[in-house]
Amino acid sequence: AQSVAQPEDQVNVAEGNPLTVKCTYSVSGNPYLFWYVQYPNRGLQFLLKYITGDNLVKGSYGFEAEFNKSQTSFHLKKPSALVSDSALYFCAVRDETGGFKTIFGAGTRLFVKA
Amino acid sequence: KAGVTQTPRYLIKTRGQQVTLSCSPISGHRSVSWYQQTPGQGLQFLFEYFSETQRNKGNFPGRFSGRQFSNSRSEMNVSTLELGDSALYLCASQSGGSTIADTQYFGPGTRLTVL
């Protein structure tokens, strides 16, 4: 069965410092991994995805994520956090066995302090 | 291009009633997925439609159903509402719909409150 774990409910970081939001996954087939961000009273916005190829994926708003097959991880990173990055972040996975069923992690709330 | 639209944005119902939510995908997108978001359970997959056919279904009771029309617009219906059905219901559309690698684009959601 597919699963996604986001081990931290909340991440606190000072503005200008690097940030990391962790995600690990479990699937039977090859993983297709996604990161989304949700602001209050809004739907989810797509940040980036890993399909195949280069393990370092670059996305919107300066975010990037590193795919690590051996550790089954797909951590979201940003070199310099902004206060406006404060939001709820979701990691999600699909694989061939699950088809179009997308499994989301529980979400990590990011607080960036000025 | 207009984004994914969902109507209504807010809805209040009482237990035992039924409700229908609507989703219009991005123009040209043929796949529509529905999700339920609650503080306790997080984001859970309900079902996915492509060309009026349900391709995948999550683990929800039969009270939750959906359909897709020939113009790709989709509706989901919840019958015999329970308090636990209170949630934000999100719809997402996906271009093409032939590969699971495609990106999903989400609507703003419908906030359903069951009293």
Interface residues (C-beta under 8 A of the other chain):
Chain A: Y32 F34 Y36 N41 R42 G43 L44 Q45 F46 K49 I51 F90 A92 R94 D95 E96 G98 G99 F100 K101 T102 I103 F104 G105 A106 G107
Chain B: V4 S31 S33 Y35 G42 L43 Q44 F45 E48 F50 R55 N56 K57 G58 L90 A92 Q94 G97 I100 A101 T103 Q104 Y105 F106 G107 P108 G109
